[in-house]
């Protein structure tokens, strides 16, 4: 599709002019902008431009949805007209972060750490689901599994399982690498620290209980000037490596400023790793592990004692938290629960929320289609599909929030399904694809219940959106395209 230069000029004008644009870049489908003053944006004028498929503000970035392929050509013209652009996404994020309050910066930090490792975690979840399909008895044949029927693939199933569990076992390694990037240290030192926390000679927390004796097994210790330090393995843990890598980055930065270039290779990394490693084994690890245990115990207690309430509240507020960006912190909680207990109560509700937002967008699509609003109809259709596949921002910011009632339909449905899941203690054994494909990440025994919840999330928001529209005066019904 050829891009009309006048359309791009119209976008710039609607954004408040080129003087209001601080930094600019683009992703696969959207212009991503850091604006000096978002109140200067004429959103009605912006969304009326043929080239624009939608627009929204999130995390102090203003994003204009244009479309795959077309956005590349549009951005070239945008650069020529404004002289702004060519910056990386990180530069735009930095410009946006300068306007954030401390809480927003903390949440952004968590997102910057955990989002880059999501592909490994999601892939691991999918492979665990595949392993379950191969090994679960009674799924396809009574009292038989795929590998018992076809024993020749048993070795392949075992290999898949080894690959799948590795990212969770060595989670501190992944977090160590990503966190050091964010904290301004050497990512390779983060990997080294993560490996040290997962050393196979350390006592695994999963093997501390002696089933034969019915009690905790003895934990080997180090003697440090008379202080007994437990030799614990921190595999699957989140908080210990987060705090440890922050300290490691600060120590590395301190040494880099004071050690002569000639000796940096011999001094900085070895000293930083030894100092922070010892601190982690003796102080940081035990304290943060205790804190992590409190968090997981509190969530488990909530779902065991008032699961219907916990699930309903989380389902109601998850999507609003996405608007603020605060949802990123729950990924850390999910991973901590999985690392400590082997499953999470929270992620299945996230998956339902994504499906519900997609279904509500499909409801809006029906309304737009009826009223011949072609551009909005296309956005609603594509964003609905995206929501079902686990990416909800286009549906939420481009369709549901502007119309309001589809968003309400989605969060009400998610709250009800979340309450059902909480009442039944439904869990997932991993973080997977946060949409319809997420069913394979659900813990064995809950597949039917999750599928029922998924069906509700597909049907009810769609129907509620159509019902709510009959009692709401909005542009989806009143503004009709005439071309």
Buried (B, 14 or more C-beta within 10 A) or exposed (E): EEBBEEBBBBBBBBBBEBEBBBBBBBEEBBBBBBBEEBEEBEBEBBBEBEBBBBBBBBBBBBBBBBBEEBBEBBBBBBBEBBEBBEBEEEBBBEBBBEBBEEEBEBBBBBBBBBEBBBEBBBBBBBBBBBBBBBBBEEBEEEEEBBBEEEEEBBEEBBEBBEBBBBBBBBBBBBBBBBBBBBBEBBBEBBBBBBEBBBEEEBBBBEEBEEEEEEEEEEEEEEEEEEEEBBEBBBBBBBBBBBBBBBBBBBBBBEBBEEBEEEEEEEBBBEBBBEBBBBBBBBBBBBEBBEBBEEBBEEBBEBBEEBBBBBBBBBBBBBBBBBBEBBBBBBBBBBBBBBBBBBBBBBBBBBBBBBBBBBBBBBBBBBBBBBBEBEBBBBBBBBBBBBBBBBBBBBBBBBBBBBBEBBBBBBBBBBBBBBBBBBBBBBBBBBBBBBBBBBBBBBBEEBBEBBEEBBEBBBEBBBEBBBEBBEEBEBBBBEEEEEE
